[in-house]
Amino acid sequence: MLRRLRQWFSPGPAAGTAPRDRPGAETTSSLDSPLAQAKLELGMQLRLQGITDSRVLRAMLDLVPREDFVAAAMLDRAYENVTLPIGMGQTISQPFVVALMTQLLEPGEGKRILEIGTGCGYQAAILSHLFGQVHSIERHKDLAETARQRLDRLGVGNVSVHLGDGFLGLSEQAPFDGIILTAAPREVPASLVNQLAEGGRLVMPLELESGEQYLMRFTNSKAGLFEERFTEVRFVPMLQGIPDKKRSQTTVIEHESLKIESPKVDSSL
């Protein structure tokens, strides 16, 4: 049964290509290992939760070794469908949320993506297999450098990690076909909306005045910004500025935001 599920979720390399050796890569002989079984269980959970894009599933289960992005002490929990801490008050998101946000961006090889909140680099690694170019902004210098080194070690060549304030985006690289936020602001940053290409999608958690957070998708159309609400989520707050190690407070950079008081459109998976 495990072998059959493995074949279902892992279509294998394209014809004429050799499999890439990497830490955590599985072979047929390791199918019965606890990590492999946890990966297969996660695959079934993602399917049941509405992740239907086979490209996203393949990236999550076959191409990116999640175990390389979690702390060594939590290696046995790498494929649990939960959020895990990565230090500095940050987390690696729940696999379902990573998969759903990626699916909502609608993968395409020629698309350019901006990620706000690199963290450990896991979401960026997933995006790298589904989009043409990924730019990722991280406000913590140590996290940015560690993520950059990790992605280089895994051979990810189409992700650029930038140290900066996510509220400001990356205007010099705009417009983007998709923007994804891995932290929750209380307003929609206008600077990010302005960096969306026509038809571009902004996928982000949004914290409402009630304190609830919802996963939102905003699509930039000729008629205006079309918004959709999806599942309730829980992300770390999105903060402005870059932390200054010499001071307890961050460097505040002024920014303009679009205030969204409540979602207008519901969407079911």
C-alpha positions as CSV (number, residue, x, y, z in Angstrom):
1,M,0.0,0.0,0.0
2,L,2.8,2.4,0.9
3,R,4.5,1.6,-2.4
4,R,1.3,2.2,-4.4
5,L,0.8,5.6,-2.6
6,R,4.4,6.5,-3.2
7,Q,4.0,5.9,-7.0
8,W,0.8,7.9,-7.0
9,F,2.3,11.0,-5.4
10,S,5.7,10.8,-7.0
11,P,5.5,10.7,-10.8
12,G,9.3,10.5,-11.0
13,P,11.8,12.4,-13.2
14,A,11.1,13.4,-16.7
15,A,12.4,11.2,-19.5
16,G,16.1,11.7,-20.1
17,T,16.9,13.2,-16.8
18,A,18.8,11.7,-13.9
19,P,17.5,11.8,-10.3
20,R,19.1,14.5,-8.2
21,D,21.0,13.4,-5.1
22,R,20.2,15.5,-2.1
23,P,20.0,15.1,1.7
24,G,16.7,13.5,2.6
25,A,16.0,12.1,-0.9
26,E,14.3,8.7,-0.6
27,T,14.9,5.5,-2.4
28,T,12.7,2.5,-2.8
29,S,14.5,0.7,0.0
30,S,13.6,3.5,2.5
31,L,9.8,3.5,1.8
32,D,9.1,1.9,5.1
33,S,11.1,4.4,7.2
34,P,9.2,6.6,9.7
35,L,9.9,9.7,7.7
36,A,8.7,8.2,4.4
37,Q,5.5,7.0,6.0
38,A,4.9,10.4,7.5
39,K,5.4,12.0,4.1
40,L,2.8,9.6,2.6
41,E,0.4,10.4,5.3
42,L,0.9,14.1,4.8
43,G,0.2,13.6,1.1
44,M,-3.2,11.9,1.8
45,Q,-4.1,14.7,4.3
46,L,-3.3,17.4,1.7
47,R,-5.5,15.7,-0.9
48,L,-8.3,15.4,1.6
49,Q,-7.9,19.1,2.5
50,G,-8.4,20.2,-1.1
51,I,-4.9,20.4,-2.6
52,T,-5.6,19.2,-6.1
53,D,-2.7,20.7,-8.1
54,S,-0.4,17.8,-8.9
55,R,2.5,20.1,-9.4
56,V,2.1,21.5,-5.9
57,L,1.8,18.0,-4.4
58,R,5.0,16.9,-6.2
59,A,7.0,19.9,-5.0
60,M,5.8,19.3,-1.5
61,L,6.3,15.6,-1.3
62,D,9.0,14.7,-3.9
63,L,11.1,17.7,-4.8
64,V,11.7,19.7,-1.6
65,P,13.0,17.8,1.5
66,R,11.2,19.6,4.3
67,E,13.4,17.8,6.8
68,D,16.3,20.1,5.6
69,F,14.3,23.2,6.8
70,V,13.4,22.2,10.4
71,A,15.6,22.2,13.5
72,A,17.5,18.9,14.1
73,A,15.6,18.4,17.3
74,M,12.3,18.4,15.3
75,L,13.5,16.2,12.4
76,D,10.9,13.5,13.3
77,R,8.1,16.0,13.0
78,A,9.2,17.4,9.6
79,Y,6.1,16.0,7.8
80,E,3.6,16.6,10.5
81,N,0.8,18.9,9.3
82,V,1.7,21.5,11.9
83,T,3.6,24.8,12.3
84,L,7.1,24.5,13.8
85,P,9.3,27.2,15.3
86,I,12.5,28.2,13.5
87,G,13.9,30.8,15.9
88,M,13.7,34.6,16.3
89,G,10.0,34.3,17.0
90,Q,9.4,32.9,13.4
91,T,7.9,29.7,12.2
92,I,7.8,27.3,9.3
93,S,4.2,27.2,8.2
94,Q,1.9,24.2,8.3
95,P,2.3,22.2,5.1
96,F,-1.4,22.5,4.3
97,V,-1.1,26.3,4.4
98,V,2.1,26.3,2.3
99,A,0.4,24.1,-0.3
100,L,-2.9,26.1,-0.3
101,M,-1.1,29.5,-0.7
102,T,1.0,28.1,-3.5
103,Q,-2.0,26.6,-5.2
104,L,-3.8,30.0,-5.0
105,L,-1.0,31.7,-6.8
106,E,-1.7,29.4,-9.7
107,P,1.8,28.1,-10.7
108,G,3.3,28.8,-14.1
109,E,6.8,28.4,-15.3
110,G,7.0,32.0,-16.8
111,K,5.6,33.8,-13.8
112,R,7.6,36.0,-11.4
113,I,6.9,35.9,-7.7
114,L,7.7,38.1,-4.7
115,E,7.6,36.4,-1.3
116,I,7.5,38.5,1.9
117,G,9.1,36.7,4.8
118,T,11.8,34.2,3.7
119,G,12.1,32.6,7.1
120,C,13.9,29.3,6.7
121,G,13.4,29.3,3.0
122,Y,11.0,26.4,2.7
123,Q,8.2,28.3,1.0
124,A,10.7,29.8,-1.4
125,A,12.0,26.4,-2.2
126,I,8.5,25.1,-3.1
127,L,7.9,28.2,-5.3
128,S,11.2,27.7,-7.1
129,H,9.9,24.5,-8.7
130,L,6.6,26.0,-9.8
131,F,7.5,29.5,-11.1
132,G,10.2,31.1,-13.3
133,Q,11.8,33.5,-10.9
134,V,11.3,34.1,-7.1
135,H,12.4,37.1,-5.1
136,S,12.1,36.8,-1.4
137,I,12.4,39.5,1.3
138,E,13.5,38.8,4.9
139,R,13.8,41.4,7.6
140,H,16.1,39.4,9.9
141,K,19.7,39.3,8.6
142,D,20.6,36.0,10.2
143,L,17.5,34.2,8.8
144,A,18.1,35.7,5.3
145,E,21.7,34.6,5.2
146,T,20.9,31.1,6.6
147,A,18.1,30.7,4.1
148,R,20.3,31.8,1.2
149,Q,23.0,29.3,2.2
150,R,20.4,26.5,2.5
151,L,18.9,27.2,-0.9
152,D,22.3,27.3,-2.5
153,R,23.2,24.0,-0.9
154,L,20.0,22.4,-2.3
155,G,20.8,23.7,-5.8
156,V,18.0,26.2,-5.9
157,G,19.1,28.7,-8.6
158,N,16.0,30.8,-9.3
159,V,15.4,32.3,-5.9
160,S,17.0,35.6,-4.8
161,V,16.9,36.5,-1.1
162,H,16.9,40.1,-0.2
163,L,17.3,41.8,3.3
164,G,14.6,44.5,3.6
165,D,11.2,45.7,4.8
166,G,8.5,43.6,3.3
167,F,6.0,46.4,3.5
168,L,8.0,48.2,0.8
169,G,8.2,45.2,-1.5
170,L,10.8,45.3,-4.3
171,S,9.8,48.0,-6.7
172,E,12.9,47.7,-8.8
173,Q,11.9,44.1,-9.8
174,A,8.2,44.9,-10.3
175,P,5.7,44.1,-11.6
176,F,5.1,40.6,-10.2
177,D,2.6,37.9,-11.4
178,G,2.2,36.9,-7.8
179,I,3.0,38.1,-4.3
180,I,2.8,35.9,-1.2
181,L,3.0,37.0,2.5
182,T,4.1,34.6,5.2
183,A,3.2,37.0,8.0
184,A,-0.1,38.7,8.8
185,P,-0.5,42.5,8.5
186,R,-3.6,44.3,9.7
187,E,-3.9,46.2,6.4
188,V,-3.1,45.5,2.8
189,P,0.2,47.3,1.9
190,A,-0.6,49.6,-1.0
191,S,3.0,49.4,-2.2
192,L,2.6,45.6,-2.7
193,V,-0.7,46.0,-4.6
194,N,1.0,48.6,-6.8
195,Q,3.7,46.0,-7.6
196,L,1.2,43.5,-9.0
197,A,1.0,43.0,-12.7
198,E,-2.4,43.1,-14.3
199,G,-4.0,39.8,-13.5
200,G,-1.5,39.3,-10.7
201,R,-2.5,37.7,-7.4
202,L,-1.6,38.7,-3.8
203,V,-2.0,35.8,-1.4
204,M,-1.7,36.7,2.2
205,P,-3.1,36.3,5.7
206,L,-5.0,39.4,6.9
207,E,-5.7,40.2,10.6
208,L,-9.1,41.8,11.0
209,E,-10.1,44.2,13.8
210,S,-11.6,41.3,15.7
211,G,-8.2,39.6,15.9
212,E,-9.2,36.8,13.5
213,Q,-6.9,36.0,10.6
214,Y,-8.1,34.8,7.2
215,L,-6.2,33.7,4.2
216,M,-7.0,36.2,1.4
217,R,-6.4,36.4,-2.3
218,F,-6.5,39.8,-4.1
219,T,-6.5,39.8,-7.9
220,N,-5.4,42.9,-9.7
221,S,-7.9,43.4,-12.6
222,K,-8.9,46.3,-14.9
223,A,-12.1,46.7,-12.9
224,G,-10.1,47.0,-9.6
225,L,-8.9,44.7,-6.8
226,F,-11.0,41.6,-6.5
227,E,-10.8,39.9,-3.1
228,E,-11.6,36.4,-1.9
229,R,-11.6,34.9,1.6
230,F,-10.5,31.4,2.3
231,T,-9.7,29.5,5.5
232,E,-9.0,31.0,8.9
233,V,-5.3,30.9,9.7
234,R,-2.8,31.9,12.4
235,F,0.5,33.6,11.3
236,V,3.1,35.7,13.2
237,P,2.5,39.5,12.9
238,M,4.0,41.3,9.9
239,L,6.3,44.0,11.2
240,Q,7.8,47.0,9.4
241,G,11.5,48.0,9.4
242,I,14.6,45.9,9.9
243,P,15.6,44.8,13.4
244,D,18.6,46.6,14.9
245,K,20.6,44.3,17.2
246,K,22.0,47.2,19.1
247,R,18.5,48.4,20.1
248,S,15.4,46.6,21.3
249,Q,13.2,48.4,18.7
250,T,13.1,48.1,14.9
251,T,13.9,50.8,12.4
252,V,10.5,52.1,11.4
253,I,9.9,52.9,7.8
254,E,6.8,54.8,6.9
255,H,4.5,53.1,4.4
256,E,1.0,53.6,2.9
257,S,-1.6,50.9,3.3
258,L,-5.0,50.0,2.0
259,K,-7.3,49.3,4.9
260,I,-9.5,46.3,4.4
261,E,-12.0,46.1,7.3
262,S,-13.6,42.8,6.4
263,P,-13.6,40.4,3.5
264,K,-16.3,40.9,0.9
265,V,-16.2,37.6,-1.1
266,D,-16.2,34.1,0.3
267,S,-14.7,31.3,-1.8
268,S,-14.8,27.6,-1.0
269,L,-12.1,25.0,-2.0
